[in-house]
């Protein structure tokens, strides 16, 4: 598979929009933007749209929480 061959990437319901992510997390849109800029929330950009793979977002936030409390 070529890295730029988007058609060969399977669709997955775990990819969510920013709006869906904001429904799952108790943060504002501004905070989401700040977290993205700081690299705290993994994302992909596709056709000027941000998408988030929910398992990666969850794992990243949990890892950061453990680092702060350790």
N, C-alpha and C positions, 0 to 999 in steps of 0.2 A: 504494500500500500504506500503510495506517495504521501508525504506529509501534507501536501496541499490538496489532496483529493478528498474534499469534504463529503462527496456523495457516498464514499465507502465507510463513513463513520455511522454506526448504528444510532438510531434515535433512542433516547432514554428518558423516561419520565423523571429521573433524578436531576436533569438539567432544568433549572428554574430561572425565571426572570427576576429582576430587581424587586418588582412589586411583590412577587411571591415570597422572596427572601425576607422582605420587610414584614410580611405577615407572620413569619416564623421566628423572627428575632425582635426583641423589645428595644429597637433602636430607631432613630429618625433617619430620614433620607440623607441628611447632612452628615450624620455619623457614619452611615454606610459609605458615603463618598470618601470621607477621611480614612476609614479603615482600608478601602481599596487603594488609595494613594500611598498609605503606609505599608502596604503589602500584607496586611493582617487577614484579608479575605481573598482566597484564590478565585480567579474568574477567567473567562475567555471573552473575547470580543468577536462578534460575528455580524457582519453587515451593520456596523455602528450600533450594535445592541450588546449589552453585557449579559452574559449567562453565567450561572453558578452551578457547579456540580455539588449538590447538597451534602453528600457524604464527605467530600473534601473540605467544605466550609465548616461543617460540624467538627470534624477531626482537628482542623486548624485552630478553631476557637477553643476547643477543649485542651489542646496542647499548650496554647498560650496561657490558659487559666492555670494549668498545672505548673508552668514555669513561674508564674507570679506567686503562687502559694508555696512553692518549694523553698 
